[in-house]
Amino acid sequence: MPWLFLAYPLLAHLATLLHSDRLAGVALAIFIAIPLIPALRQGKTGAWLALIAACLALYACAVSGWARYLMYLPPVLIPLSVLWLFARSLRPDSVPVVTRVATKIRGELPTELQRYTRQVTQLWVAFLALMAGGSVLLAIFASPELWSLMTNIVQYLLMGAVFLFEYLYRRWRFRHLPHESFPTMIAALMTTRLN
């Protein structure tokens, strides 16, 4: 359900602009549902019970006016959780995430691409750390509207820009090698296990 990935930041931003705890509760319910999707599709009772319990708790938060304060957590938790996966893959006994994606597309990688994909994984770790830190600073110092614009819209656009820029740079830097199409790369990324 890729639409959920788009629905969360848009609903979160709208909830902030409208000062709506109910919309904030819906956005947070979507945020909680996203990682549960595989288990929900398999009909696992624990996942359904967790989602129902979370929705009931979020409803209570929305009614009491606390949901909008919980909205400050996802823009920090999302980049930190992805950062953790990418950073963990940089251990000496692991294969970096970007290397895994590239290997899935190309098969065995030349040494120069192995080194480059490790560096790109490091770049993502640094970028995600900046996103998380920026989200904290915006939550402390910015107005709720500016915080929401930056964390729910601009940060995702920046992620897309970094992703596209890296793709174009790689095609230029390694122009002597064959390259996958952008849709092929996206498909491989979506089906590669990150952990």
SEKE-464409 format. One record per atom (N, C-alpha, C): atom name; x, y, z; residue number from 1. Coordinates in steps of 0.1 Angstrom, whole numbers. Example, Ala and Ser with C-alpha at 12.3 -4.5 7.8 and 13.67 -1.06 7.14 Angstrom:
REM residues 2
<"N",<132,-57,78>,1>;
<"CA",<123,-45,78>,1>;
<"C",<132,-33,78>,1>;
<"N",<128,-22,71>,2>;
<"CA",<137,-11,71>,2>;
<"C",<129,0,79>,2>;
//
This chain:
REM residues 195
<"N",<8,-12,0>,1>;
<"CA",<0,0,0>,1>;
<"C",<9,13,0>,1>;
<"N",<15,15,-12>,2>;
<"CA",<23,27,-12>,2>;
<"C",<16,40,-9>,2>;
<"N",<3,41,-11>,3>;
<"CA",<-4,53,-9>,3>;
<"C",<-3,57,6>,3>;
<"N",<-2,47,15>,4>;
<"CA",<-1,50,29>,4>;
<"C",<12,59,32>,4>;
<"N",<23,56,25>,5>;
<"CA",<35,63,26>,5>;
<"C",<34,78,23>,5>;
<"N",<25,80,13>,6>;
<"CA",<22,94,9>,6>;
<"C",<11,100,19>,6>;
<"N",<2,92,23>,7>;
<"CA",<-9,97,31>,7>;
<"C",<-4,102,44>,7>;
<"N",<5,95,50>,8>;
<"CA",<10,99,64>,8>;
<"C",<15,114,64>,8>;
<"N",<25,117,56>,9>;
<"CA",<30,131,58>,9>;
<"C",<20,142,54>,9>;
<"N",<12,139,44>,10>;
<"CA",<2,149,39>,10>;
<"C",<-8,151,50>,10>;
<"N",<-13,140,56>,11>;
<"CA",<-23,141,67>,11>;
<"C",<-17,148,79>,11>;
<"N",<-4,144,82>,12>;
<"CA",<3,150,94>,12>;
<"C",<4,165,92>,12>;
<"N",<7,169,80>,13>;
<"CA",<9,184,77>,13>;
<"C",<-5,191,78>,13>;
<"N",<-15,185,72>,14>;
<"CA",<-28,190,72>,14>;
<"C",<-33,191,87>,14>;
<"N",<-31,181,95>,15>;
<"CA",<-35,181,109>,15>;
<"C",<-28,193,116>,15>;
<"N",<-16,196,113>,16>;
<"CA",<-9,207,120>,16>;
<"C",<-14,220,115>,16>;
<"N",<-17,222,102>,17>;
<"CA",<-22,234,97>,17>;
<"C",<-36,237,103>,17>;
<"N",<-44,227,104>,18>;
<"CA",<-58,228,109>,18>;
<"C",<-59,227,124>,18>;
<"N",<-47,225,131>,19>;
<"CA",<-47,223,146>,19>;
<"C",<-58,212,150>,19>;
<"N",<-58,201,142>,20>;
<"CA",<-68,191,144>,20>;
<"C",<-62,178,151>,20>;
<"N",<-66,176,163>,21>;
<"CA",<-61,164,170>,21>;
<"C",<-67,151,164>,21>;
<"N",<-79,152,158>,22>;
<"CA",<-85,140,152>,22>;
<"C",<-77,136,140>,22>;
<"N",<-74,146,131>,23>;
<"CA",<-65,143,119>,23>;
<"C",<-52,138,123>,23>;
<"N",<-46,144,134>,24>;
<"CA",<-33,139,139>,24>;
<"C",<-34,125,143>,24>;
<"N",<-45,121,150>,25>;
<"CA",<-47,107,154>,25>;
<"C",<-48,98,142>,25>;
<"N",<-55,102,131>,26>;
<"CA",<-55,94,119>,26>;
<"C",<-42,92,113>,26>;
<"N",<-34,103,112>,27>;
<"CA",<-21,103,106>,27>;
<"C",<-12,93,114>,27>;
<"N",<-13,94,127>,28>;
<"CA",<-5,86,136>,28>;
<"C",<-9,71,135>,28>;
<"N",<-22,69,133>,29>;
<"CA",<-26,55,131>,29>;
<"C",<-20,49,118>,29>;
<"N",<-20,57,107>,30>;
<"CA",<-13,53,95>,30>;
<"C",<1,50,97>,30>;
<"N",<8,59,105>,31>;
<"CA",<22,57,108>,31>;
<"C",<25,44,115>,31>;
<"N",<16,40,124>,32>;
<"CA",<17,28,131>,32>;
<"C",<14,16,123>,32>;
<"N",<4,18,114>,33>;
<"CA",<0,7,105>,33>;
<"C",<10,3,95>,33>;
<"N",<18,12,90>,34>;
<"CA",<28,9,79>,34>;
<"C",<37,-3,82>,34>;
<"N",<44,-3,93>,35>;
<"CA",<53,-14,95>,35>;
<"C",<45,-27,98>,35>;
<"N",<32,-26,102>,36>;
<"CA",<25,-38,104>,36>;
<"C",<18,-44,92>,36>;
<"N",<19,-38,81>,37>;
<"CA",<12,-42,68>,37>;
<"C",<15,-57,65>,37>;
<"N",<28,-61,65>,38>;
<"CA",<30,-75,61>,38>;
<"C",<23,-85,70>,38>;
<"N",<23,-82,83>,39>;
<"CA",<17,-91,93>,39>;
<"C",<1,-90,92>,39>;
<"N",<-4,-78,89>,40>;
<"CA",<-18,-76,88>,40>;
<"C",<-23,-84,75>,40>;
<"N",<-15,-83,65>,41>;
<"CA",<-19,-90,52>,41>;
<"C",<-20,-106,55>,41>;
<"N",<-11,-110,63>,42>;
<"CA",<-11,-125,66>,42>;
<"C",<-21,-129,76>,42>;
<"N",<-29,-119,81>,43>;
<"CA",<-39,-121,91>,43>;
<"C",<-35,-125,105>,43>;
<"N",<-23,-120,108>,44>;
<"CA",<-17,-124,121>,44>;
<"C",<-25,-116,132>,44>;
<"N",<-30,-124,142>,45>;
<"CA",<-39,-118,152>,45>;
<"C",<-31,-108,160>,45>;
<"N",<-19,-110,164>,46>;
<"CA",<-11,-101,172>,46>;
<"C",<-10,-87,165>,46>;
<"N",<-8,-87,152>,47>;
<"CA",<-7,-74,145>,47>;
<"C",<-20,-67,145>,47>;
<"N",<-31,-74,143>,48>;
<"CA",<-44,-68,143>,48>;
<"C",<-47,-62,157>,48>;
<"N",<-44,-70,168>,49>;
<"CA",<-46,-65,181>,49>;
<"C",<-38,-53,184>,49>;
<"N",<-25,-53,180>,50>;
<"CA",<-16,-42,182>,50>;
<"C",<-22,-29,175>,50>;
<"N",<-27,-31,163>,51>;
<"CA",<-32,-20,156>,51>;
<"C",<-45,-14,162>,51>;
<"N",<-53,-23,167>,52>;
<"CA",<-66,-19,174>,52>;
<"C",<-62,-12,187>,52>;
<"N",<-53,-17,194>,53>;
<"CA",<-49,-11,207>,53>;
<"C",<-43,3,204>,53>;
<"N",<-35,4,194>,54>;
<"CA",<-28,17,191>,54>;
<"C",<-39,27,186>,54>;
<"N",<-49,22,179>,55>;
<"CA",<-59,31,174>,55>;
<"C",<-68,36,186>,55>;
<"N",<-71,27,195>,56>;
<"CA",<-78,31,207>,56>;
<"C",<-70,41,216>,56>;
<"N",<-57,39,217>,57>;
<"CA",<-49,48,224>,57>;
<"C",<-48,62,217>,57>;
<"N",<-47,61,204>,58>;
<"CA",<-46,74,196>,58>;
<"C",<-59,81,197>,58>;
<"N",<-71,74,197>,59>;
<"CA",<-84,81,199>,59>;
<"C",<-84,88,212>,59>;
<"N",<-79,82,223>,60>;
<"CA",<-79,88,236>,60>;
<"C",<-70,100,236>,60>;
<"N",<-59,99,229>,61>;
<"CA",<-50,111,227>,61>;
<"C",<-56,122,220>,61>;
<"N",<-64,119,209>,62>;
<"CA",<-70,129,201>,62>;
<"C",<-81,136,209>,62>;
<"N",<-89,128,216>,63>;
<"CA",<-100,134,224>,63>;
<"C",<-94,143,235>,63>;
<"N",<-82,139,241>,64>;
<"CA",<-77,147,252>,64>;
<"C",<-68,158,247>,64>;
<"N",<-65,159,234>,65>;
<"CA",<-57,170,229>,65>;
<"C",<-42,167,228>,65>;
<"N",<-38,155,231>,66>;
<"CA",<-24,151,231>,66>;
<"C",<-18,146,218>,66>;
<"N",<-27,143,208>,67>;
<"CA",<-23,137,196>,67>;
<"C",<-13,147,188>,67>;
<"N",<-16,160,189>,68>;
<"CA",<-7,169,181>,68>;
<"C",<7,169,187>,68>;
<"N",<9,166,200>,69>;
<"CA",<22,165,206>,69>;
<"C",<30,152,202>,69>;
<"N",<22,142,200>,70>;
<"CA",<28,129,195>,70>;
<"C",<33,130,181>,70>;
<"N",<27,140,173>,71>;
<"CA",<32,142,159>,71>;
<"C",<46,146,158>,71>;
<"N",<52,151,169>,72>;
<"CA",<66,154,168>,72>;
<"C",<76,142,168>,72>;
<"N",<70,130,172>,73>;
<"CA",<79,118,172>,73>;
<"C",<83,112,159>,73>;
<"N",<73,110,149>,74>;
<"CA",<77,103,137>,74>;
<"C",<88,110,129>,74>;
<"N",<88,123,128>,75>;
<"CA",<99,129,120>,75>;
<"C",<113,126,126>,75>;
<"N",<114,122,138>,76>;
<"CA",<126,119,144>,76>;
<"C",<128,103,144>,76>;
<"N",<118,96,146>,77>;
<"CA",<118,81,147>,77>;
<"C",<121,75,133>,77>;
<"N",<115,81,123>,78>;
<"CA",<116,75,109>,78>;
<"C",<131,76,105>,78>;
<"N",<137,88,104>,79>;
<"CA",<151,88,100>,79>;
<"C",<160,80,109>,79>;
<"N",<158,80,122>,80>;
<"CA",<166,73,131>,80>;
<"C",<165,58,129>,80>;
<"N",<153,53,126>,81>;
<"CA",<152,38,124>,81>;
<"C",<159,34,111>,81>;
<"N",<158,42,100>,82>;
<"CA",<164,39,88>,82>;
<"C",<179,41,89>,82>;
<"N",<184,51,96>,83>;
<"CA",<198,53,99>,83>;
<"C",<204,41,106>,83>;
<"N",<196,36,116>,84>;
<"CA",<201,24,124>,84>;
<"C",<203,12,114>,84>;
<"N",<194,10,105>,85>;
<"CA",<195,-1,95>,85>;
<"C",<207,1,86>,85>;
<"N",<209,13,81>,86>;
<"CA",<220,16,72>,86>;
<"C",<234,15,80>,86>;
<"N",<234,21,92>,87>;
<"CA",<247,21,100>,87>;
<"C",<250,7,104>,87>;
<"N",<241,-1,108>,88>;
<"CA",<243,-15,111>,88>;
<"C",<249,-23,100>,88>;
<"N",<245,-19,88>,89>;
<"CA",<250,-27,76>,89>;
<"C",<265,-23,73>,89>;
<"N",<270,-13,79>,90>;
<"CA",<284,-8,77>,90>;
<"C",<294,-16,86>,90>;
<"N",<289,-24,95>,91>;
<"CA",<298,-32,103>,91>;
<"C",<307,-41,94>,91>;
<"N",<319,-44,98>,92>;
<"CA",<328,-52,90>,92>;
<"C",<323,-66,85>,92>;
<"N",<314,-72,94>,93>;
<"CA",<309,-85,90>,93>;
<"C",<296,-84,82>,93>;
<"N",<292,-72,78>,94>;
<"CA",<279,-70,71>,94>;
<"C",<281,-65,57>,94>;
<"N",<271,-66,49>,95>;
<"CA",<271,-60,35>,95>;
<"C",<263,-47,36>,95>;
<"N",<269,-35,32>,96>;
<"CA",<261,-23,32>,96>;
<"C",<248,-24,24>,96>;
<"N",<238,-17,29>,97>;
<"CA",<225,-17,23>,97>;
<"C",<226,-14,8>,97>;
<"N",<233,-3,4>,98>;
<"CA",<233,1,-10>,98>;
<"C",<241,-9,-18>,98>;
<"N",<250,-16,-12>,99>;
<"CA",<258,-27,-19>,99>;
<"C",<248,-38,-22>,99>;
<"N",<239,-41,-12>,100>;
<"CA",<229,-52,-14>,100>;
<"C",<220,-49,-26>,100>;
<"N",<215,-37,-26>,101>;
<"CA",<206,-33,-37>,101>;
<"C",<213,-34,-51>,101>;
<"N",<226,-28,-51>,102>;
<"CA",<233,-29,-64>,102>;
<"C",<236,-43,-68>,102>;
<"N",<239,-52,-59>,103>;
<"CA",<242,-66,-62>,103>;
<"C",<230,-73,-67>,103>;
<"N",<218,-69,-61>,104>;
<"CA",<206,-75,-66>,104>;
<"C",<203,-72,-80>,104>;
<"N",<207,-59,-84>,105>;
<"CA",<205,-55,-98>,105>;
<"C",<215,-60,-107>,105>;
<"N",<228,-60,-104>,106>;
<"CA",<239,-63,-113>,106>;
<"C",<245,-76,-111>,106>;
<"N",<243,-83,-100>,107>;
<"CA",<251,-95,-97>,107>;
<"C",<264,-91,-90>,107>;
<"N",<274,-98,-92>,108>;
<"CA",<287,-95,-86>,108>;
<"C",<292,-81,-90>,108>;
<"N",<296,-73,-80>,109>;
<"CA",<300,-59,-83>,109>;
<"C",<315,-58,-85>,109>;
<"N",<320,-50,-94>,110>;
<"CA",<335,-47,-94>,110>;
<"C",<339,-40,-81>,110>;
<"N",<352,-41,-78>,111>;
<"CA",<357,-35,-66>,111>;
<"C",<354,-20,-65>,111>;
<"N",<355,-13,-76>,112>;
<"CA",<352,1,-75>,112>;
<"C",<338,4,-71>,112>;
<"N",<328,-4,-76>,113>;
<"CA",<314,-2,-72>,113>;
<"C",<312,-7,-58>,113>;
<"N",<319,-17,-53>,114>;
<"CA",<317,-21,-39>,114>;
<"C",<321,-10,-30>,114>;
<"N",<333,-3,-33>,115>;
<"CA",<337,8,-25>,115>;
<"C",<328,20,-26>,115>;
<"N",<323,23,-38>,116>;
<"CA",<314,34,-40>,116>;
<"C",<301,32,-32>,116>;
<"N",<295,20,-33>,117>;
<"CA",<282,17,-27>,117>;
<"C",<283,18,-11>,117>;
<"N",<295,14,-6>,118>;
<"CA",<297,16,8>,118>;
<"C",<297,31,12>,118>;
<"N",<303,39,3>,119>;
<"CA",<304,53,6>,119>;
<"C",<290,59,5>,119>;
<"N",<282,54,-4>,120>;
<"CA",<268,59,-6>,120>;
<"C",<260,56,7>,120>;
<"N",<262,44,12>,121>;
<"CA",<255,40,25>,121>;
<"C",<259,49,36>,121>;
<"N",<272,53,37>,122>;
<"CA",<277,62,47>,122>;
<"C",<271,76,45>,122>;
<"N",<269,80,32>,123>;
<"CA",<263,93,29>,123>;
<"C",<248,93,34>,123>;
<"N",<241,82,32>,124>;
<"CA",<227,81,38>,124>;
<"C",<227,82,53>,124>;
<"N",<237,76,59>,125>;
<"CA",<237,76,74>,125>;
<"C",<239,91,78>,125>;
<"N",<248,98,72>,126>;
<"CA",<250,112,76>,126>;
<"C",<237,120,73>,126>;
<"N",<231,118,61>,127>;
<"CA",<219,126,57>,127>;
<"C",<208,123,67>,127>;
<"N",<206,111,71>,128>;
<"CA",<195,107,80>,128>;
<"C",<197,113,94>,128>;
<"N",<210,113,98>,129>;
<"CA",<213,120,111>,129>;
<"C",<210,134,111>,129>;
<"N",<213,141,99>,130>;
<"CA",<209,155,98>,130>;
<"C",<194,157,98>,130>;
<"N",<187,148,92>,131>;
<"CA",<172,149,92>,131>;
<"C",<167,148,106>,131>;
<"N",<171,138,113>,132>;
<"CA",<166,136,127>,132>;
<"C",<170,148,136>,132>;
<"N",<182,152,135>,133>;
<"CA",<187,164,143>,133>;
<"C",<179,176,139>,133>;
<"N",<177,178,126>,134>;
<"CA",<169,190,121>,134>;
<"C",<155,189,126>,134>;
<"N",<149,177,127>,135>;
<"CA",<135,176,132>,135>;
<"C",<134,180,146>,135>;
<"N",<144,176,154>,136>;
<"CA",<144,180,168>,136>;
<"C",<146,195,170>,136>;
<"N",<155,201,163>,137>;
<"CA",<157,215,164>,137>;
<"C",<145,223,159>,137>;
<"N",<139,219,148>,138>;
<"CA",<126,225,144>,138>;
<"C",<115,224,154>,138>;
<"N",<114,212,160>,139>;
<"CA",<104,210,170>,139>;
<"C",<106,220,182>,139>;
<"N",<118,223,185>,140>;
<"CA",<121,232,197>,140>;
<"C",<120,246,193>,140>;
<"N",<125,250,181>,141>;
<"CA",<126,264,178>,141>;
<"C",<117,270,168>,141>;
<"N",<110,262,160>,142>;
<"CA",<102,267,149>,142>;
<"C",<87,267,153>,142>;
<"N",<79,274,146>,143>;
<"CA",<64,273,148>,143>;
<"C",<60,260,143>,143>;
<"N",<48,255,149>,144>;
<"CA",<43,242,144>,144>;
<"C",<41,241,129>,144>;
<"N",<37,252,123>,145>;
<"CA",<35,252,108>,145>;
<"C",<48,250,101>,145>;
<"N",<58,258,105>,146>;
<"CA",<71,256,98>,146>;
<"C",<77,243,101>,146>;
<"N",<76,238,113>,147>;
<"CA",<81,225,117>,147>;
<"C",<75,214,108>,147>;
<"N",<61,215,106>,148>;
<"CA",<54,205,98>,148>;
<"C",<58,206,83>,148>;
<"N",<59,218,78>,149>;
<"CA",<63,220,64>,149>;
<"C",<76,213,62>,149>;
<"N",<86,216,70>,150>;
<"CA",<99,211,69>,150>;
<"C",<100,196,71>,150>;
<"N",<93,190,81>,151>;
<"CA",<95,176,84>,151>;
<"C",<85,167,76>,151>;
<"N",<74,172,72>,152>;
<"CA",<64,164,65>,152>;
<"C",<64,165,50>,152>;
<"N",<70,176,45>,153>;
<"CA",<71,179,31>,153>;
<"C",<85,180,26>,153>;
<"N",<92,190,31>,154>;
<"CA",<105,194,25>,154>;
<"C",<115,182,27>,154>;
<"N",<115,176,39>,155>;
<"CA",<125,165,41>,155>;
<"C",<123,154,31>,155>;
<"N",<111,150,28>,156>;
<"CA",<108,140,18>,156>;
<"C",<113,144,4>,156>;
<"N",<111,157,1>,157>;
<"CA",<115,162,-12>,157>;
<"C",<131,162,-12>,157>;
<"N",<137,165,-1>,158>;
<"CA",<152,165,-1>,158>;
<"C",<157,150,-2>,158>;
<"N",<150,141,4>,159>;
<"CA",<154,127,3>,159>;
<"C",<153,122,-12>,159>;
<"N",<143,126,-19>,160>;
<"CA",<141,123,-33>,160>;
<"C",<152,130,-41>,160>;
<"N",<155,142,-38>,161>;
<"CA",<166,149,-45>,161>;
<"C",<179,142,-43>,161>;
<"N",<183,138,-31>,162>;
<"CA",<195,131,-28>,162>;
<"C",<196,118,-36>,162>;
<"N",<185,111,-36>,163>;
<"CA",<183,98,-43>,163>;
<"C",<186,100,-58>,163>;
<"N",<179,110,-64>,164>;
<"CA",<180,113,-78>,164>;
<"C",<194,118,-82>,164>;
<"N",<200,127,-74>,165>;
<"CA",<213,132,-76>,165>;
<"C",<224,121,-76>,165>;
<"N",<223,112,-66>,166>;
<"CA",<232,101,-65>,166>;
<"C",<231,92,-77>,166>;
<"N",<219,89,-82>,167>;
<"CA",<217,81,-94>,167>;
<"C",<224,87,-106>,167>;
<"N",<221,100,-108>,168>;
<"CA",<227,107,-119>,168>;
<"C",<242,108,-118>,168>;
<"N",<247,111,-106>,169>;
<"CA",<262,112,-104>,169>;
<"C",<269,98,-107>,169>;
<"N",<262,87,-102>,170>;
<"CA",<268,74,-104>,170>;
<"C",<269,71,-119>,170>;
<"N",<258,74,-127>,171>;
<"CA",<258,72,-141>,171>;
<"C",<269,80,-148>,171>;
<"N",<272,92,-143>,172>;
<"CA",<283,100,-149>,172>;
<"C",<297,94,-144>,172>;
<"N",<298,92,-131>,173>;
<"CA",<311,88,-126>,173>;
<"C",<316,74,-132>,173>;
<"N",<306,65,-133>,174>;
<"CA",<309,52,-138>,174>;
<"C",<303,50,-152>,174>;
<"N",<305,60,-161>,175>;
<"CA",<299,59,-174>,175>;
<"C",<305,48,-182>,175>;
<"N",<316,42,-178>,176>;
<"CA",<322,31,-186>,176>;
<"C",<315,18,-183>,176>;
<"N",<306,18,-173>,177>;
<"CA",<299,6,-169>,177>;
<"C",<284,7,-174>,177>;
<"N",<278,-5,-176>,178>;
<"CA",<263,-4,-179>,178>;
<"C",<255,0,-167>,178>;
<"N",<244,6,-169>,179>;
<"CA",<236,11,-158>,179>;
<"C",<221,6,-159>,179>;
<"N",<215,4,-148>,180>;
<"CA",<201,0,-147>,180>;
<"C",<193,13,-150>,180>;
<"N",<180,11,-154>,181>;
<"CA",<171,22,-155>,181>;
<"C",<167,26,-141>,181>;
<"N",<162,39,-140>,182>;
<"CA",<157,44,-127>,182>;
<"C",<146,35,-121>,182>;
<"N",<136,31,-130>,183>;
<"CA",<125,22,-124>,183>;
<"C",<130,9,-120>,183>;
<"N",<140,3,-126>,184>;
<"CA",<146,-9,-122>,184>;
<"C",<152,-8,-108>,184>;
<"N",<159,3,-106>,185>;
<"CA",<166,6,-94>,185>;
<"C",<156,7,-82>,185>;
<"N",<145,15,-85>,186>;
<"CA",<134,16,-75>,186>;
<"C",<128,3,-72>,186>;
<"N",<125,-5,-82>,187>;
<"CA",<119,-19,-79>,187>;
<"C",<129,-27,-71>,187>;
<"N",<142,-27,-74>,188>;
<"CA",<151,-35,-66>,188>;
<"C",<152,-30,-52>,188>;
<"N",<151,-17,-50>,189>;
<"CA",<152,-11,-36>,189>;
<"C",<140,-15,-28>,189>;
<"N",<128,-16,-35>,190>;
<"CA",<116,-19,-28>,190>;
<"C",<115,-34,-23>,190>;
<"N",<123,-42,-30>,191>;
<"CA",<122,-57,-27>,191>;
<"C",<135,-62,-20>,191>;
<"N",<144,-53,-16>,192>;
<"CA",<156,-57,-9>,192>;
<"C",<154,-56,6>,192>;
<"N",<158,-66,13>,193>;
<"CA",<157,-66,27>,193>;
<"C",<167,-57,33>,193>;
<"N",<163,-47,41>,194>;
<"CA",<172,-37,47>,194>;
<"C",<179,-43,59>,194>;
<"N",<173,-52,66>,195>;
<"CA",<179,-57,79>,195>;
<"C",<186,-70,77>,195>;
//
